Amino acid sequence: RAPEQQQQPLHLVFFPFLTRSHMIPMLEIARIAAERGVKVTVVTTPANAHLVQPTIDRANSRPAFPHQPHMDLRLIPYPSADFGLPDGCESLSAVPAPALVPNFYAALFSLRGALDTLLRDLRPVDALVSDAIHVWTTALAAEHGIPRLIFQVFGLFPLCVENETYLHRPYESISSRSEPFSIPGLPHPVKLTRASMAEGFNSLYMLGLLHESELNSYGVIVNSFYALEPDYAEHYYKVAPRKVFLVGPVGLAGTHPPAAEKKEEKATACRDATLRWLDAREEDSVVYVSFGTLCEFSEEQLRELALGLEASGHPFVWVLRAEGEKWMPEGYEERVAGRGLVVRGWAPQAEILAHRAVGGFVMHCGWNTVMEGVCAGVALATWPRRFEQFVTEKLLVDVLKIATPVWEGFSSVVDEEKVVVPAEALAKAVKRLVGGGEEVAAMRRRVRELAAMGRQAVAEGGSSYEDMSCLIQGLMLCREE
Ligand code: UDP
């Protein structure tokens, strides 16, 4: 670089994966970097522009202290039609039909050419920050002579399990889906089954690709903080192929993109109505029930879920993301009126959790959800559904002891999809969370200590703040090399 270019702010290009749950934390990290003086360009496809733009507008309109944030959005087309996919399908709001998954990934890999051209166009670029799923971007960044940083959507605990699973292959000789085995090498013994690793860490081929791309990257950025997973942080510092930057918790209440919803008015009305409803409840009396962005339940399961919430006798807010409601028990909403609120569509989750009336959270162990629950200081009940969620459940229940499983049977489930959790199990979990008692009081004490540590971590001088400083300084040094 010419000497005058050395004085320019760092320019980072962020390339998130296309689902909301991957995009939300990555955009928050981009925004934090912009507020620390980094020039940020976010790259996505047209169908996802509306999810990114609110964060960019909010960052750019912030007063300069000490830097005027500078974020841009650049779009690259997603070639749906070339791969036999429906237009706009990359803005994933449901898991693609199994037959279309290979096409979805093939189309994703084909973005390499467009990203390559864009990186040339955007020069000078100091680093490419891309989702772990975009394994091919390590080689692309190398071709451009810039470092690639991996954004890892889940926490250190699952990351350590992933790493040790790849290195030790603990299930290679186990064909049964329900036989428990331990993962060697971890700071504490952890037992899992193949069923509970399904889709997550069950493919050694995929783990190999991830490992290799990490090996050739500059490092990994994780939305977690040291005090949440200290043993696993120390462990990963020792075994990780590259540097690890813990920059979370990001995306806490009040910092989320306003609605992440095309119909913004509708989202704002839903937000206001839900928060007003909570205003009228007593402290820690409400249980919030939500299963993330991609969660699909059978009709039979949805019915049991509804009945379980009713049977608990406690106030609840339930975010329902289901097509059609034939399964809804007759007269259900009239029966629970005044005590239960069913929110359809996109709920302002981080704000709901931060409300003083919410004392418990039934959730699926998606990592963003976990971070939001922990940072809101609410007691948790776990109902993992897929991906790495069964692994994360172990962290919450066995290691941190801030959660109670909705149904213990899950840990030995043979085929999770076919299992229906009975209404009574959910009713029992809800009573444990908001019904009072020493067990939940202890859980809440622990989770509130963690929440306070999370706030300290991101405040100036905190561990996550400092990791972001190290990342920025490290990349500045790379520029001089
Ligand atoms: N979310 C939200 N409102 C909803 C559903 C989800 O704000 O109605 C947000 C939630 O706060 C979290 C993200 O979507 O930030 C879900 O991410 P997570 O990793 O928990 O789960 P996934 O969707 O990948 O299963």
Residues whose N, C-alpha, C, O or C-beta is under 5 A from the ligand:
A	BS01	UDP	S21 I24 F291 G292 T293 L294 V319 G345 W346 A347 P348 Q349 A350 G366 W367 N368 T369
